[in-house]
Amino acid sequence: MANGDKKADLAGPGVSTYEEVEKVLPIDYNPLLPPLKRMDALYTVKQYIEDNLCKELNLHMVQVPLIVDTDSGVNDYLDRDGSRTPVDFECGLGLEKKIKAQVVQAATKWKRVALKQFDCNVGEGICTDMKAVRKDYFLDHDHSSYVDQWDWERVMTADQRNLDFLKDVVRKIWKVIYGAGEYAKEKFPELATDKYPAFPEELTFLHAEEILEKYPDLPRKQRETQILQDYPAVFIIGIGSVLKDGYPHEMRAADYDDWITPTITKNGDQYYGLNGDILVWNPVTQRRHELTSMGIRVTKDTLQKQLHITNQLDFLKLPYHQAILNDEIPLSIGGGIGQSRTYMYLLRTAHLGEVSVTVWPKILKEICAKKNIRVLE
């Protein structure tokens, strides 16, 4: 496998073609629920997940910004190569100097600041019904410029900054997602079909290095596809640090998740990272399907180390980064669970557009129509 193929596969969704999208969308697709009933099921799942996430992780539902101050440094830049930029605009009619603002791409960094704003104690946190715009995505069956997430964050202590604690939180999240799927089947019997395999009850934990060792010549997405043949639900640990082949599993911003802390030692090799992603095998699309990214957040030391690696030390002057350096905001763990991604998986749909309303290119809508996929717009 050429190094260029691995490098091109690092930054989030990447770029494809609609010829490829047409090939991967299922043949002979028939949705299990019609559009209106699917909305009923969607809101049933939404309520279940919000209630049970708050119960399992001791979270409170709070309001979340759609717009942030550009100069605050709290917007999420997603991939550290700078390829995915936010929507910028000015606001404040009548002001001598208007406010420079951005539409959020995710509330990842805002949440950590918000823990202090809401006076959260250790073991307590917040959950949000986050809406965002990511204009620099290739629009296909599971990527949209409109993003909805349960963005959550919880206060933790320094001695909890370890993989055991991370895994415990991840298991609780998977328990909620699995439970939501079972609850949806109970409330909407059409979903309880033998056309697709049951939702996996257990989640398998693997470090990105272990997956690379198993498939050393494959780029990241193909490695994920292969591992999901053996384990239909996995949590991939250590996303952002450089692996043995000289590339990270995927690009990850340097100023929220901690991907540099040493964690696992295996066969004399040191593995890094206190973060990861939950991926599942989607039997409808027959493809890998990412549901959530999460992690233990940076300390002031790991923040500086990671920004040094990514040549972004100039970020340290921003208010968000200064708050971490000056111990003004708490240590935390947090993540974002893709809402429409989760609905798509649990309600057995072939396309994000069946569970969310946004804009789609004409060519994609035409492909979907031929495949009996009705996208909402």
N, C-alpha and C positions, 0 to 999 in steps of 0.2 A: 504494500500500500504506500503510495507516494506521500511524503510529508505534507505536501500541499493539500491533500485530501483531509488529513487530520487537522491542519490549521484552519481550513475553511469550515470545519464542523464545530468550532469552539464557541461561536457567538450565538447563543440562544437559538431562535428558530432557523436562522440562515435564510438562504434564498433558494427557491425551487422554480419549477415551471408549471404551467397549468396542464401541460401534457402529462407530467408526472402525477399531478393531483388527480387527473381523470383516471389514471391507471390504479391509484390506490383506493379510490372510493369504491365501496362494495357493489357487487352485482346482485340483482334480485333483492334489493333492500325493501323491506316493508316495516315502517315504524310500528312499535307496539302500542303506542297511544296516539290518537289524533291531536292536532295542535292545542285545542282548548283544554282537553283533559290532561295533556302533558303539562300545561301551565298549573293546573290544580296539583299535579304530582310534584312539580318543581317547588311550589311554595310549601308543600308538605315536607319535602326534604329540607328546604331552607330552614324552616322553623325547628325541625328536629336537630339539625346540625348546630344551629346557633344556641339552642337551649342546652344541648349536651356538651358542646365545647366549653361553654361557661361553667357547667357543672363539673366536668372532668378536670379542668385546668384552673378553676377558681378565677374566672374572668367576668368582666362586666361589659355589656354592650355600650359603646360610646359613639358619639358623632366623630366624623373624620373629614378632613379637608379635601375638597376637589381641587383647590387652588392654594399654592404656597408662594411665599416671597422668594424670588430668585436668589437673593443675597443671603438667605438663611442657611443654605447648604443642605436642607432636609429632603430635597427631591431625590428620587432613586434614579441613578444612571444605568441600572441594569447590568450592562456589560462594561468592563473597564476600558474597552478600546475606543469609547466615545462615539460608537456608530449609531446609538439610539438616543436621540436628543428629544427633550420635552417640547411641548407647544408653548411658546413664549408670547406674552402680550403685556400691554400696560393698562392699568385701571386706576380709577379715582378721578372722576370728573370734577373739575374745579380746583384740584390741587396744583400748586405751582410746579411741583415735580411729581409726576404720576408714579405709582407703585409698579415696579417691575415684577411681574408675576409669571408663574408657570402652572400649567395643568399637571397634576401629579402623574407619575408613571407607576408608582406604588407608594404606599405609606410606610415603607420599611423603616426609614430613619425618624420620621415624625413620631412614630409610636413610642420610641424610646424616650424622647423628650416629653411626650404626653404622659408617661408613667409618673413623672414628677408633677406635672400639671394636675393630675387627678389624685395625687397623694397616695399612690399605691404602696402597700407594704410588701415585704418579702413573701413570696408565694402567692401574690395577688397580681392581677393584670387586667388588660383591656382587650376587647374584640371589636372589630369594626366591620361595617358593611361598605367596603371600599369600592369606589368606581374610579376608573382612570382611563387615560388615552395614551396609546403607544403607536404613534403615527408611522414608525419606521419598521413595521412588521410586513413580511410577505403574507398576504391573506389567503389562507387555505382552509382545510376542513377543521383544524383545531387551533388556528391563530387568528386573532381579530385585533383591530385597532382599538376596540372597546374592551376594557378589562374589568372584571369584577372579582373581588377577592374577599375572603374573611381574613383580613390582616389582624394579627393578634400579637401581643407582647406581654411578658410576665417578669416581674422583679425576681432576681435570684441572688445567691450569695457566692463569694469567691470560691468556697470549697465545693460548690456544685458544678464548677466548670470542668466537667469530665464526660466521657462517652456514656457511662452508665446513666447519668442524669438525662442526657440527651435522648437516649434510647427509651427511657421510661416515659418521657413526654411524647415521643413519636408513637409509642404503642397506644397511648391514650387517644391520640388523634386518629389512629387507624381504627381503634375500637368504635369511635364515633362515626367514621365514614362507613365502615362495614355495617354498623347498626342502622344507619340511615338507609342503606340499600335493602336490608331485610325489612325494615319498617315500610318502605315504599312498596315492596312486593306484597306485604300484608294488606295495605290500604288500596292498592291497585293490582288486583290479581292478574291482569294482562301481562304484568312484568315478570310474573313467576312462570316463565316458559323454559322448556328444556331445549330451546333453540340455542341458548347460550349457556356456558358453564356457570356454576354458582360463584358468587363473589368469594375470593379467598379470605378465610378468617385470619390466617397468620401472615405476618409480614416478615420477610427475610432481610437481615442486615448484612451488607457487603461494603467493604471499602473500595473506592474507585481503583486503587492499586491492584486489588484482588481480581477485579473484572478485567483490567488491562493485562494482568498476567495470564488470564485465561484466553484472551483474544488480543494478543499484542499487535497484530497487523491491521486491525479494524479501527476506523474512526469512531468517535464517541457514540453517535446515534446507532450505529450498527452493533457496537458492543452491548448497548442497552437492549436492543432488539433481541440479540442472542441470549442474554442472561434471562430475559423474561420468558423464554421458552421453557426454562427449568424452574423458574420461580415467578409466578404470575403477579406478585406484588413484592416490590423490593424498596428498601431505603438505602440509597447510595451515599456513603459517608465520604467526606473529604473532597468537596468541590471548590476549586479555586487554586489549590496548591499545585505546583508543577510535579507531574508524575515521572516515573522512570524513563518514559520515552521522550521527555523534554517538553511535554505539553500538559496543561491542566486538563482535567476531565471536561470542564466547561469554564468559560470566563465567568468570574463572579466579582462584583464590586469589592473594593478593598476596605470600605469604611462601615460595613455593618456586620456580616458574618465573620467569625474567626476561622480562617482556613490555614493558619500557619502554626498553630500550637501542636507540638508532637503528641500523638495519642497512642497508636498501636505499634508495637514492635513485633515483627514476624520474620522468622528465619534470618535474624540479624539486620533486617531492613526497618527503617523508621517510616511510619505513615503519619500524615498530618491531617488536621482538620476537625473542627467541632460543629460541622454543619452537614447538610445533605438534602436530598430530594426523595420524595415518594413517587415511584413510577409503577404503573400497572400495565398488564397486557389487556388491550381493548379487543374483545372478541367480535365486535361489530365491524370495526375498521381493520382488524387484524394488524394492528400497529402498536408501538410503544405509546404510552399516554401518561404525561406528567400531571400530577395532581397538586403537589405542594412543594415549596422550597422553605427551608427553615434552618435555624442554627442558634448556637450560643454566640452572643455578640462580642465584638472586640473590646478589649481593655485599652487603656491609654497606651500601653506598651505595644500590644499587637496591632493597634491602629497605626502607629508610627512605622512599624516594621512592614506592614502590608502596603502602606502608601509609598514607602521607600522602594519596594519591589516594583510597584506599578508606575513609578516616577510621577506621583501625584502629591508630593509633600506640600504643594501650595494650598491644598485643601485645608491644611491644619489651621489656617487663619479664619476659616468660616465659623460662624457661631455654633453650629452643631458639633463640629470637631473640637472646638475650644471647650465646650461643655463636657466632653468626654475627658479631655486632657486635664481639666480642672476638677474632676470628680463631682460635677454638678448634677449629673443624671445617673440613675442607678445601673448596676450590672443587670443584664437581662438576657432572656431567651425569647425568640419570636419567629414568626413565619407568615407566609401568605398561602392560603388554600384557594385555588382557583374555583370560583363558584360555578361558572358555566362549564368548565372542564369536569367538575364533579357531577353536575347534572347530566352531562353528556354520557359519562361513564355509568352512572347509576340508573338512568332512564333508558339506556341502550339506544342512543341515537348515533347517527353516522356523521353528524356535522354540528359544529358549535351554533350555526345559524338556526338550528331547530330549538334551541333553548335560550337564545339571546337575540336581541334586536339591534342591528347595527347596519353599516354599509358594506356591501360586497360588490366586487367588480362584475360587470355584465358577463364576462366569459365564465366566471365561476358559477354564477346563477344558471347559465345555460347547461353547464356540465351537470349540476345538481338536478336540474329538471329532468334530464335524460336518465338519471339514476333513481328517480322517484324520491328525491330529497327536496322537501319544501322548506326553504330558508325564510325566516321572518325578517321583515325590513320595515 
